[in-house]
Structure formats: C-alpha cells, structure tokens
Amino acid sequence: MIFLANSEEKMNPLLPPLDEIIIGGVAFLIVFGFLWKMLLPKIAKTLADRTDAIEGGLKRAEEAQAEAQAELERYRDQLTEARREAGRLTEDAREQGAVAIAEMRAEGQRIKDEIVTAGHTQIEADRNQAQNALRQDVGRLAVDLASRIVGESLEDEARQRRVVDRFLDELEAKASATATSEKVR
C-alpha cells in the first residue's frame, strides 16, 4: 500500500495521465475531422438554404406588399372614378327629371288651355243658343202681347221678327248704356 500511496502522491488529480491525453487528442481529431468533412458542409448548406429561403421569402413578401399597394391604389382610383361617375349620373338624372317636369308642366298647361278654350267655345255656343231661344220666346210673348193690345193678329213672321229685333236692340242699347255709366262712376 505504500506503493499506492507513493503513486497517488505523485499523481496530480488535476492533470490526467499522458496516454489519456494522447488518446483523447487523437479521438478529438478524428471526431473533428469527421465533423469537418461530413457534417459541416451539410450544416453550411442547410444554413445557406435557410438564408436563401428567408431572403427570398422577404423579397417575395416585399414584392407582394408592393403589388398589394399598387392594387390598393388602383382600387382607390376606381372608387374615385366610380364616385365621380355616380355624381355625374345623379346630376344627369336631376337634369332629366327637371326636363321631364318642365315637359309635363308644359303638357299640362297645353291641356288646360285646350280645356279652357273648349269651355269658352261651349259657353259661347250655349250663350248664343240661349240668346236665340230667349229671342224667340220673348218675340212670341211680345207678339202675343202686342196682338192682344192692338187687337189684330200679328201673324206675319217677317213683321214679327222686325218688331222683336227692334225691341231687343233697344233693350241691349239701354243695358250697355247703363253698364257704361256704372263703370264711369
């Protein structure tokens, strides 16, 4: 045990034996060489692919964003144009409505004028008819009355007409003179 004690004293627990350092160094170089030759290129390729994918993705995202922005601008322009067109159509509709209203008013005025003219014509015809009927009735009554007063028959039609016309003309002259004097006042 003394031998073990001497060898334990000679060994530093912090320093490994030299044969382990050599075997460990060779094993490290083999593993490092294997990693350098086999694994490191694959890792580098994977990292490069990821970098390309990320940069490509960013580039595609930027292109998509630029395209979306251009599309948004195009839609805004179309919306502005559609609003202008709607305003123009609204204004055209208002103008057409005003024209239609004016045409309807003119047509209504024309129809009203026709109705009024027809009414005046009808009234004038009715007035003339009533005046002729009144002349005949007044003439007959006047002839009957004159026949009773005079005592002889006034059956001669031409004479009757002259008497009735003279009588009615005198009445009209008196009526127009009275109307003129009332207007002067």
RODO-500783 format. One record per residue (C-alpha): residue number from 0; z, x, y; residue in three letters. Coordinates in steps of 0.25 Angstrom, whole numbers, padded with zeros to 4 digits, always signed. Layout:
BEGIN
(NUM,(Z,X,Y),"Ala"),
...
END
This chain:
BEGIN
(0,(+0000,+0000,+0000),"Met"),
(1,(+0002,+0012,+0008),"Ile"),
(2,(-0013,+0014,+0007),"Phe"),
(3,(-0016,+0000,+0012),"Leu"),
(4,(-0006,+0002,+0023),"Ala"),
(5,(-0013,+0014,+0028),"Asn"),
(6,(-0027,+0008,+0027),"Ser"),
(7,(-0022,-0004,+0034),"Glu"),
(8,(-0017,+0004,+0045),"Glu"),
(9,(-0030,+0012,+0046),"Lys"),
(10,(-0038,-0001,+0047),"Met"),
(11,(-0039,-0007,+0061),"Asn"),
(12,(-0039,-0022,+0059),"Pro"),
(13,(-0048,-0024,+0071),"Leu"),
(14,(-0059,-0015,+0066),"Leu"),
(15,(-0066,-0019,+0054),"Pro"),
(16,(-0070,-0009,+0043),"Pro"),
(17,(-0083,-0001,+0046),"Leu"),
(18,(-0090,-0006,+0033),"Asp"),
(19,(-0088,-0021,+0038),"Glu"),
(20,(-0093,-0017,+0052),"Ile"),
(21,(-0106,-0011,+0046),"Ile"),
(22,(-0108,-0023,+0036),"Ile"),
(23,(-0105,-0033,+0047),"Gly"),
(24,(-0114,-0026,+0057),"Gly"),
(25,(-0126,-0026,+0046),"Val"),
(26,(-0123,-0040,+0043),"Ala"),
(27,(-0123,-0044,+0058),"Phe"),
(28,(-0136,-0036,+0060),"Leu"),
(29,(-0143,-0044,+0048),"Ile"),
(30,(-0138,-0057,+0053),"Val"),
(31,(-0142,-0053,+0068),"Phe"),
(32,(-0156,-0049,+0063),"Gly"),
(33,(-0157,-0061,+0055),"Phe"),
(34,(-0154,-0070,+0067),"Leu"),
(35,(-0163,-0062,+0076),"Trp"),
(36,(-0175,-0063,+0067),"Lys"),
(37,(-0173,-0077,+0061),"Met"),
(38,(-0164,-0085,+0069),"Leu"),
(39,(-0166,-0080,+0084),"Leu"),
(40,(-0181,-0083,+0084),"Pro"),
(41,(-0179,-0097,+0079),"Lys"),
(42,(-0168,-0099,+0089),"Ile"),
(43,(-0176,-0094,+0101),"Ala"),
(44,(-0188,-0103,+0096),"Lys"),
(45,(-0179,-0115,+0096),"Thr"),
(46,(-0173,-0111,+0110),"Leu"),
(47,(-0187,-0109,+0115),"Ala"),
(48,(-0192,-0123,+0109),"Asp"),
(49,(-0180,-0130,+0115),"Arg"),
(50,(-0182,-0123,+0128),"Thr"),
(51,(-0197,-0127,+0128),"Asp"),
(52,(-0193,-0141,+0124),"Ala"),
(53,(-0183,-0142,+0135),"Ile"),
(54,(-0192,-0137,+0145),"Glu"),
(55,(-0204,-0145,+0140),"Gly"),
(56,(-0195,-0157,+0140),"Gly"),
(57,(-0190,-0154,+0154),"Leu"),
(58,(-0205,-0153,+0158),"Lys"),
(59,(-0209,-0166,+0151),"Arg"),
(60,(-0197,-0173,+0158),"Ala"),
(61,(-0201,-0167,+0171),"Glu"),
(62,(-0216,-0172,+0169),"Glu"),
(63,(-0211,-0185,+0164),"Ala"),
(64,(-0202,-0187,+0176),"Gln"),
(65,(-0213,-0183,+0185),"Ala"),
(66,(-0222,-0193,+0178),"Glu"),
(67,(-0212,-0203,+0179),"Ala"),
(68,(-0210,-0200,+0194),"Gln"),
(69,(-0225,-0202,+0196),"Ala"),
(70,(-0225,-0215,+0188),"Glu"),
(71,(-0214,-0220,+0197),"Leu"),
(72,(-0221,-0216,+0210),"Glu"),
(73,(-0234,-0223,+0204),"Arg"),
(74,(-0225,-0236,+0201),"Tyr"),
(75,(-0219,-0235,+0215),"Arg"),
(76,(-0233,-0235,+0221),"Asp"),
(77,(-0238,-0246,+0212),"Gln"),
(78,(-0225,-0254,+0216),"Leu"),
(79,(-0228,-0251,+0231),"Thr"),
(80,(-0243,-0255,+0229),"Glu"),
(81,(-0238,-0268,+0222),"Ala"),
(82,(-0229,-0272,+0233),"Arg"),
(83,(-0240,-0270,+0243),"Arg"),
(84,(-0249,-0278,+0235),"Glu"),
(85,(-0239,-0289,+0233),"Ala"),
(86,(-0237,-0289,+0248),"Gly"),
(87,(-0252,-0290,+0251),"Arg"),
(88,(-0253,-0301,+0241),"Leu"),
(89,(-0241,-0308,+0247),"Thr"),
(90,(-0248,-0307,+0261),"Glu"),
(91,(-0261,-0311,+0255),"Asp"),
(92,(-0254,-0323,+0249),"Ala"),
(93,(-0247,-0327,+0262),"Arg"),
(94,(-0261,-0326,+0270),"Glu"),
(95,(-0268,-0334,+0259),"Gln"),
(96,(-0256,-0344,+0260),"Gly"),
(97,(-0257,-0345,+0275),"Ala"),
(98,(-0272,-0347,+0274),"Val"),
(99,(-0270,-0358,+0263),"Ala"),
(100,(-0260,-0365,+0272),"Ile"),
(101,(-0269,-0364,+0284),"Ala"),
(102,(-0281,-0369,+0276),"Glu"),
(103,(-0272,-0381,+0271),"Met"),
(104,(-0268,-0384,+0285),"Arg"),
(105,(-0282,-0384,+0290),"Ala"),
(106,(-0286,-0393,+0278),"Glu"),
(107,(-0274,-0402,+0281),"Gly"),
(108,(-0278,-0403,+0295),"Gln"),
(109,(-0292,-0406,+0292),"Arg"),
(110,(-0288,-0417,+0282),"Ile"),
(111,(-0278,-0422,+0293),"Lys"),
(112,(-0289,-0422,+0303),"Asp"),
(113,(-0299,-0429,+0293),"Glu"),
(114,(-0288,-0440,+0290),"Ile"),
(115,(-0285,-0442,+0305),"Val"),
(116,(-0300,-0443,+0309),"Thr"),
(117,(-0302,-0453,+0297),"Ala"),
(118,(-0289,-0460,+0302),"Gly"),
(119,(-0295,-0461,+0316),"His"),
(120,(-0308,-0465,+0311),"Thr"),
(121,(-0302,-0476,+0303),"Gln"),
(122,(-0293,-0480,+0314),"Ile"),
(123,(-0305,-0481,+0324),"Glu"),
(124,(-0312,-0489,+0313),"Ala"),
(125,(-0301,-0498,+0311),"Asp"),
(126,(-0299,-0500,+0326),"Arg"),
(127,(-0313,-0503,+0328),"Asn"),
(128,(-0313,-0513,+0317),"Gln"),
(129,(-0300,-0519,+0322),"Ala"),
(130,(-0306,-0520,+0336),"Gln"),
(131,(-0319,-0527,+0331),"Asn"),
(132,(-0310,-0536,+0323),"Ala"),
(133,(-0302,-0539,+0335),"Leu"),
(134,(-0314,-0541,+0344),"Arg"),
(135,(-0319,-0551,+0334),"Gln"),
(136,(-0306,-0558,+0333),"Asp"),
(137,(-0304,-0558,+0348),"Val"),
(138,(-0318,-0562,+0350),"Gly"),
(139,(-0317,-0574,+0341),"Arg"),
(140,(-0304,-0578,+0347),"Leu"),
(141,(-0309,-0577,+0361),"Ala"),
(142,(-0322,-0585,+0357),"Val"),
(143,(-0313,-0596,+0351),"Asp"),
(144,(-0304,-0596,+0363),"Leu"),
(145,(-0316,-0596,+0373),"Ala"),
(146,(-0322,-0607,+0365),"Ser"),
(147,(-0310,-0615,+0366),"Arg"),
(148,(-0308,-0613,+0381),"Ile"),
(149,(-0323,-0614,+0384),"Val"),
(150,(-0325,-0626,+0375),"Gly"),
(151,(-0338,-0621,+0370),"Glu"),
(152,(-0342,-0613,+0358),"Ser"),
(153,(-0344,-0598,+0360),"Leu"),
(154,(-0350,-0596,+0346),"Glu"),
(155,(-0361,-0587,+0351),"Asp"),
(156,(-0358,-0574,+0345),"Glu"),
(157,(-0364,-0565,+0356),"Ala"),
(158,(-0357,-0572,+0367),"Arg"),
(159,(-0344,-0571,+0359),"Gln"),
(160,(-0346,-0556,+0358),"Arg"),
(161,(-0349,-0554,+0372),"Arg"),
(162,(-0337,-0562,+0376),"Val"),
(163,(-0327,-0555,+0367),"Val"),
(164,(-0333,-0541,+0370),"Asp"),
(165,(-0331,-0544,+0385),"Arg"),
(166,(-0317,-0549,+0383),"Phe"),
(167,(-0313,-0537,+0374),"Leu"),
(168,(-0319,-0528,+0384),"Asp"),
(169,(-0311,-0534,+0395),"Glu"),
(170,(-0298,-0532,+0387),"Leu"),
(171,(-0301,-0518,+0384),"Glu"),
(172,(-0304,-0515,+0398),"Ala"),
(173,(-0291,-0521,+0402),"Lys"),
(174,(-0284,-0513,+0391),"Ala"),
(175,(-0290,-0500,+0395),"Ser"),
(176,(-0286,-0503,+0410),"Ala"),
(177,(-0272,-0506,+0406),"Thr"),
(178,(-0271,-0493,+0398),"Ala"),
(179,(-0277,-0485,+0409),"Thr"),
(180,(-0267,-0490,+0419),"Ser"),
(181,(-0255,-0487,+0410),"Glu"),
(182,(-0260,-0473,+0408),"Lys"),
(183,(-0261,-0471,+0423),"Val"),
(184,(-0246,-0475,+0425),"Arg"),
END
